Amino acid sequence: MDFDLILAGGGLHNGLIALRLAATRPDLKVAIVESADTIGGNHTWSSFGRDLTPAQTEWTAPLIAHRWDRYSVRFPGHSRTLDMPYVSATSELLDAAVRAALPAGHILTGVPVAALDAASVTLADQRVLTGNAVIDGRGQGPTQALDLRWQKFLGLELELAEPHGLDGPVIMDATVPQSDGYRFVYTLPFGPRHVLIEDTYFSDGPDLAPERLRQHLADYAAAQGWQVVRTIREEHGILPIALGGDVEKLWAEGVPGVGRVGLRAARFNPATGYSFPDAVRTADLVAGLPDFSAATLDAALRTAAVEAWDRRSLFRLLNKLLFLAAHPHERRRILERFYRLDAHLIGRFYASESTFGDRLRILTGKPPIPIPRAVRALLDYEFKPS
């Protein structure tokens, strides 16, 4: 089986690359290999309105299941609605789009990758796919190059007996009791009686306790006055939050000559773990390359990963303050202070477009934690691989 490009791993990044190449380079023979039965797994990916360009918004439109004109945050001493768009894509739509875009024989699901190199992928059933190039997008692997903490969550998509009354997402309800770091509930209203609620933590450890989180969500729904008719589905995730690292070293840990995408290339927002905007940019980058040799792909993806990492140093600085300077019970105050800032500043922050003035505004003013402790945490920081 000979291909121009083999995508090892059928997650968000490789799924979008497959879609973009099918639209812009239909002459290429592209294969995608995924160990699970579907492309994209069981996920909801969200992003803020200004995260994508108009052109990117247009070509990803078939993947967007829900759009809202505003979102809200809630804290014990401060609640706010921001008039900024927010959208959510689903793995169900991604899977359907990839299957419609690629020939059936080019989509291999339910089979793990056993090994790969720059020109071939060996499957667990011993089939060997050969190609001009391979991209490795098999998710977060073991690494000594990154210092990570975690945003972890368990979500339930629910049908309610009565309308919930929300006119937009509540991306952070931190009025809930705090535990395991910084805790909040994330709510997406999919219809008048249809919501996704996620019990979410910014935590020092990646461990989940599913039964406890399900009970938290049941308690939260009851506190909102919602009567649950049925649970439609459940999803969970453990997203990386970066404090430090070396992307060049991360790349060196991979297979020589094989380009990397997604979590395996540290292509995620270090402060939120969001990956949809990075995946869209990566797909556009790959589609615009002059050739699809292994060397060209490897060099382009490596350069993009390093540039994105360098551009987001502010996120990692703030993460150090959140996880190292603030005690767990103080983390909520840091986020509450941030959400009192100018709405446009917040929008630029999440889009990785913070100005010098934005940085000063975020880092100055009345601090939510003692300044000496914050300075000491930054000066004493030692990289510890996760």
C-alpha positions as CSV (number, residue, x, y, z in Angstrom):
1,M,0.0,0.0,0.0
2,D,1.8,3.1,-1.2
3,F,0.8,6.7,-0.2
4,D,2.1,10.2,-0.5
5,L,1.5,10.8,3.2
6,I,0.6,8.5,6.1
7,L,-1.0,10.1,9.2
8,A,-0.2,7.9,12.2
9,G,-2.9,8.6,14.8
10,G,-6.4,9.7,14.0
11,G,-6.8,12.5,16.5
12,L,-7.8,16.1,15.9
13,H,-4.6,17.3,14.3
14,N,-4.2,14.5,11.8
15,G,-7.9,14.5,11.2
16,L,-7.8,18.1,10.2
17,I,-4.7,17.6,8.0
18,A,-6.5,14.8,6.2
19,L,-9.5,17.1,5.6
20,R,-7.5,20.1,4.4
21,L,-5.4,18.0,2.0
22,A,-8.5,16.4,0.6
23,A,-9.9,19.9,-0.2
24,T,-6.7,21.6,-1.4
25,R,-4.6,18.7,-2.8
26,P,-7.0,16.0,-4.0
27,D,-4.1,14.6,-6.1
28,L,-2.3,13.3,-3.0
29,K,-2.9,9.8,-1.7
30,V,-3.3,10.2,2.1
31,A,-3.9,7.5,4.6
32,I,-4.9,7.9,8.2
33,V,-4.4,5.1,10.9
34,E,-6.2,5.1,14.2
35,S,-6.2,2.5,17.0
36,A,-9.8,3.4,18.1
37,D,-12.8,2.7,16.0
38,T,-13.5,6.3,15.1
39,I,-11.5,9.4,14.0
40,G,-11.2,11.9,16.8
41,G,-12.3,9.7,19.7
42,N,-15.1,11.0,21.9
43,H,-14.5,14.7,22.3
44,T,-15.8,18.2,22.2
45,W,-13.3,20.8,21.1
46,S,-14.1,24.5,21.8
47,S,-12.4,27.7,20.8
48,F,-12.9,31.5,21.2
49,G,-14.2,33.5,18.3
50,R,-11.0,35.4,17.5
51,D,-8.8,32.3,17.6
52,L,-9.3,31.6,13.9
53,T,-9.0,33.7,10.8
54,P,-12.1,34.2,8.6
55,A,-10.8,31.7,6.1
56,Q,-10.1,29.1,8.8
57,T,-13.6,29.7,10.2
58,E,-15.0,29.0,6.8
59,W,-13.3,25.7,6.1
60,T,-13.8,24.3,9.6
61,A,-17.5,25.3,9.6
62,P,-18.8,21.7,8.8
63,L,-17.1,20.5,12.1
64,I,-18.8,23.2,14.3
65,A,-21.8,21.7,16.0
66,H,-22.7,24.8,18.2
67,R,-22.0,28.5,18.1
68,W,-22.8,31.2,20.6
69,D,-22.4,35.0,20.6
70,R,-21.3,35.2,24.3
71,Y,-20.0,33.3,27.2
72,S,-20.0,33.8,31.0
73,V,-17.8,33.2,34.0
74,R,-18.9,32.9,37.6
75,F,-16.8,33.4,40.8
76,P,-17.8,33.9,44.4
77,G,-17.3,37.6,44.2
78,H,-17.7,38.3,40.5
79,S,-19.8,37.1,37.6
80,R,-19.6,38.4,34.1
81,T,-20.8,37.8,30.5
82,L,-18.4,38.6,27.7
83,D,-20.0,39.4,24.3
84,M,-17.5,37.3,22.4
85,P,-18.2,34.3,20.1
86,Y,-17.5,30.8,21.3
87,V,-17.8,27.6,19.2
88,S,-17.6,23.9,19.7
89,A,-16.6,21.2,17.2
90,T,-17.4,17.5,17.9
91,S,-15.5,14.3,17.1
92,E,-18.6,12.9,15.6
93,L,-18.6,15.5,12.9
94,L,-14.8,15.1,12.4
95,D,-15.2,11.4,11.9
96,A,-18.0,11.8,9.4
97,A,-16.1,14.5,7.5
98,V,-12.9,12.5,7.2
99,R,-14.8,9.4,6.0
100,A,-16.5,11.5,3.4
101,A,-13.3,13.1,2.2
102,L,-11.0,10.1,1.9
103,P,-11.4,6.8,0.1
104,A,-12.6,4.0,2.4
105,G,-9.3,2.1,1.9
106,H,-7.3,5.0,3.1
107,I,-8.9,5.1,6.5
108,L,-7.7,2.3,8.9
109,T,-9.4,2.3,12.3
110,G,-9.4,-0.2,15.1
111,V,-5.7,-1.1,14.5
112,P,-2.8,0.3,16.5
113,V,0.5,1.4,15.1
114,A,3.3,-0.9,16.2
115,A,6.2,1.0,14.7
116,L,7.0,3.8,12.2
117,D,9.8,5.5,10.4
118,A,10.0,8.3,7.9
119,A,8.7,6.2,5.0
120,S,6.5,3.4,6.6
121,V,4.1,2.5,9.3
122,T,3.9,-1.0,10.6
123,L,0.5,-2.0,12.1
124,A,-0.1,-4.3,15.0
125,D,-1.5,-6.9,12.6
126,Q,1.8,-6.8,10.8
127,R,0.6,-4.9,7.7
128,V,3.1,-2.4,6.5
129,L,2.0,0.9,4.8
130,T,4.7,2.7,2.8
131,G,4.7,6.3,1.8
132,N,6.8,9.3,0.9
133,A,6.4,10.7,4.4
134,V,4.8,10.0,7.8
135,I,3.3,12.4,10.4
136,D,3.1,11.2,14.0
137,G,0.0,12.4,15.8
138,R,-0.5,9.7,18.3
139,G,-1.1,12.0,21.3
140,Q,1.0,12.7,24.4
141,G,3.8,10.3,24.8
142,P,6.3,9.9,27.6
143,T,8.8,12.8,27.6
144,Q,11.7,14.2,29.6
145,A,11.4,17.5,27.7
146,L,8.3,19.1,29.3
147,D,7.3,20.2,32.8
148,L,3.5,19.7,32.9
149,R,0.6,20.1,35.2
150,W,-2.9,19.1,34.1
151,Q,-6.4,20.3,33.2
152,K,-8.5,17.2,33.8
153,F,-12.3,16.8,33.5
154,L,-15.2,14.4,33.2
155,G,-18.2,15.6,31.3
156,L,-21.8,14.4,30.9
157,E,-24.1,15.4,28.1
158,L,-27.6,15.5,29.6
159,E,-31.2,15.8,28.5
160,L,-33.2,17.8,31.0
161,A,-36.9,17.8,31.9
162,E,-37.2,21.6,31.6
163,P,-35.3,24.4,29.8
164,H,-32.0,25.3,31.5
165,G,-32.4,29.0,30.8
166,L,-28.8,29.6,29.6
167,D,-28.2,31.8,26.5
168,G,-24.5,30.9,26.2
169,P,-21.7,28.7,27.7
170,V,-20.5,29.1,31.2
171,I,-16.9,28.3,30.6
172,M,-15.9,28.7,34.2
173,D,-18.3,28.4,37.2
174,A,-15.9,28.6,40.2
175,T,-18.6,29.1,42.8
176,V,-18.4,25.3,43.4
177,P,-16.4,23.9,46.4
178,Q,-12.7,23.8,45.7
179,S,-10.6,20.6,45.7
180,D,-7.6,19.0,44.0
181,G,-6.2,22.4,42.9
182,Y,-8.5,24.8,41.2
183,R,-12.0,23.4,40.4
184,F,-14.8,24.8,38.2
185,V,-17.7,23.5,36.2
186,Y,-17.9,24.1,32.5
187,T,-21.3,24.2,30.8
188,L,-22.2,24.2,27.1
189,P,-25.9,24.6,26.3
190,F,-26.6,22.5,23.2
191,G,-30.3,23.1,23.1
192,P,-33.1,24.4,25.4
193,R,-33.1,21.1,27.4
194,H,-29.7,19.8,26.3
195,V,-26.4,20.6,28.1
196,L,-22.8,19.3,28.4
197,I,-21.4,19.9,31.9
198,E,-17.9,19.1,32.9
199,D,-16.3,18.9,36.3
200,T,-12.9,20.4,35.7
201,Y,-9.6,20.8,37.6
202,F,-6.3,22.6,37.2
203,S,-4.4,20.0,39.1
204,D,-0.9,19.0,40.0
205,G,-1.6,15.4,39.2
206,P,-3.3,13.6,36.2
207,D,-5.4,11.1,38.1
208,L,-9.2,11.1,37.7
209,A,-11.8,9.8,40.1
210,P,-14.7,9.1,37.7
211,E,-17.3,8.1,40.3
212,R,-16.6,11.1,42.5
213,L,-16.8,13.5,39.5
214,R,-20.1,12.0,38.3
215,Q,-21.5,12.6,41.7
216,H,-20.2,16.2,41.6
217,L,-22.0,16.8,38.3
218,A,-25.2,15.3,39.7
219,D,-25.0,17.6,42.7
220,Y,-24.3,20.6,40.4
221,A,-27.3,19.8,38.2
222,A,-29.5,19.6,41.2
223,A,-28.2,22.9,42.5
224,Q,-29.2,24.5,39.3
225,G,-32.7,23.2,39.6
226,W,-32.2,20.8,36.7
227,Q,-34.0,17.5,36.6
228,V,-32.0,15.0,34.4
229,V,-34.1,12.9,32.1
230,R,-31.1,10.9,30.7
231,T,-27.4,10.9,30.2
232,I,-26.7,11.0,26.5
233,R,-22.9,10.3,26.7
234,E,-19.8,10.8,28.8
235,E,-16.4,12.1,27.9
236,H,-13.3,12.8,29.8
237,G,-9.9,14.3,29.2
238,I,-6.5,15.0,30.8
239,L,-5.0,18.1,29.0
240,P,-1.4,19.3,29.5
241,I,-0.7,22.6,31.2
242,A,2.9,23.6,30.5
243,L,5.2,25.3,33.0
244,G,8.5,24.8,31.2
245,G,10.3,22.7,28.7
246,D,12.4,22.5,25.6
247,V,10.6,21.8,22.3
248,E,13.8,21.1,20.4
249,K,14.6,18.3,23.0
250,L,11.0,17.1,22.7
251,W,11.5,16.8,18.9
252,A,14.8,14.9,19.4
253,E,12.9,12.3,21.4
254,G,10.9,11.3,18.3
255,V,11.7,9.1,15.4
256,P,14.3,10.8,13.1
257,G,12.7,12.3,10.0
258,V,9.1,11.9,11.2
259,G,7.1,15.2,11.6
260,R,5.1,15.4,14.8
261,V,1.7,17.2,15.5
262,G,-0.7,17.7,18.3
263,L,0.3,16.9,21.9
264,R,3.3,15.0,20.7
265,A,4.7,18.3,19.3
266,A,3.5,20.5,22.2
267,R,0.9,22.1,19.9
268,F,-1.6,23.2,22.5
269,N,-2.4,26.4,24.4
270,P,-0.2,26.1,27.5
271,A,-2.7,27.9,29.8
272,T,-5.9,26.1,28.8
273,G,-4.9,22.9,27.0
274,Y,-7.1,24.0,24.0
275,S,-5.8,22.4,20.8
276,F,-8.4,23.2,18.1
277,P,-6.9,26.5,16.9
278,D,-3.4,24.9,16.8
279,A,-4.7,22.0,14.9
280,V,-6.4,24.3,12.3
281,R,-3.1,26.2,11.8
282,T,-1.2,23.0,11.5
283,A,-3.5,21.7,8.8
284,D,-3.2,25.0,6.8
285,L,0.6,24.8,7.2
286,V,0.8,21.3,5.8
287,A,-1.6,22.0,3.0
288,G,0.5,25.0,1.9
289,L,3.9,23.2,1.7
290,P,5.6,23.1,-1.7
291,D,6.3,19.4,-1.5
292,F,5.5,16.5,0.8
293,S,8.8,14.9,1.3
294,A,9.6,13.7,4.8
295,A,12.4,16.3,5.2
296,T,10.1,19.2,4.2
297,L,7.3,18.1,6.6
298,D,9.7,17.4,9.5
299,A,11.4,20.8,9.1
300,A,8.2,22.8,8.7
301,L,6.4,21.1,11.6
302,R,9.4,21.4,13.9
303,T,9.8,25.2,13.1
304,A,6.1,25.9,13.6
305,A,6.2,24.0,17.0
306,V,9.2,25.9,18.2
307,E,7.8,29.3,17.1
308,A,4.5,28.6,18.8
309,W,6.2,27.5,22.0
310,D,8.4,30.7,22.1
311,R,5.5,32.9,21.4
312,R,3.6,31.6,24.4
313,S,6.2,32.3,27.1
314,L,3.6,34.5,29.0
315,F,1.4,31.5,29.4
316,R,4.1,29.5,31.0
317,L,5.1,32.4,33.3
318,L,1.5,32.7,34.5
319,N,1.3,28.9,35.0
320,K,4.3,29.0,37.3
321,L,2.5,31.6,39.4
322,L,-0.7,29.6,39.4
323,F,0.9,26.2,40.3
324,L,4.0,27.1,42.2
325,A,3.4,30.5,43.9
326,A,-0.3,30.1,44.7
327,H,-1.5,27.7,47.3
328,P,-4.2,25.4,45.8
329,H,-6.9,27.3,47.7
330,E,-5.6,30.6,46.3
331,R,-5.8,29.6,42.6
332,R,-9.4,30.7,42.2
333,R,-8.5,34.3,43.2
334,I,-5.9,34.5,40.4
335,L,-8.5,33.4,37.8
336,E,-11.1,35.7,39.3
337,R,-8.8,38.7,39.0
338,F,-8.0,37.8,35.4
339,Y,-11.6,37.8,34.4
340,R,-12.1,41.4,35.8
341,L,-9.7,42.7,33.1
342,D,-10.8,44.3,29.8
343,A,-12.7,41.9,27.5
344,H,-10.6,42.7,24.5
345,L,-7.4,42.0,26.5
346,I,-8.9,38.6,27.5
347,G,-9.7,37.8,23.8
348,R,-6.2,38.7,22.7
349,F,-4.7,36.6,25.5
350,Y,-6.5,33.4,24.5
351,A,-5.6,34.0,20.9
352,S,-1.9,34.4,21.8
353,E,-1.9,38.0,20.6
354,S,-1.2,39.8,23.9
355,T,0.4,43.2,23.5
356,F,3.1,44.6,25.7
357,G,0.5,46.7,27.4
358,D,-1.6,43.6,28.0
359,R,1.3,41.8,29.6
360,L,1.9,44.8,32.0
361,R,-1.8,44.9,32.9
362,I,-2.0,41.2,33.6
363,L,1.2,41.3,35.8
364,T,0.6,44.5,37.6
365,G,-2.1,45.9,39.9
366,K,-3.3,44.5,43.2
367,P,-1.8,41.0,43.3
368,P,-4.0,38.0,44.4
369,I,-1.0,36.4,46.1
370,P,1.9,38.1,48.0
371,I,4.5,39.5,45.6
372,P,7.6,38.2,47.5
373,R,6.2,34.7,47.2
374,A,5.5,35.1,43.5
375,V,9.0,36.4,42.8
376,R,10.6,33.6,44.9
377,A,8.6,31.0,43.0
378,L,9.9,32.3,39.7
379,L,13.5,32.7,40.8
380,D,13.5,29.2,42.4
381,Y,11.9,27.4,39.6
382,E,13.6,24.2,38.6
383,F,12.6,22.3,35.5
384,K,11.2,18.9,36.4
385,P,10.1,16.6,33.6
386,S,6.7,15.2,33.9
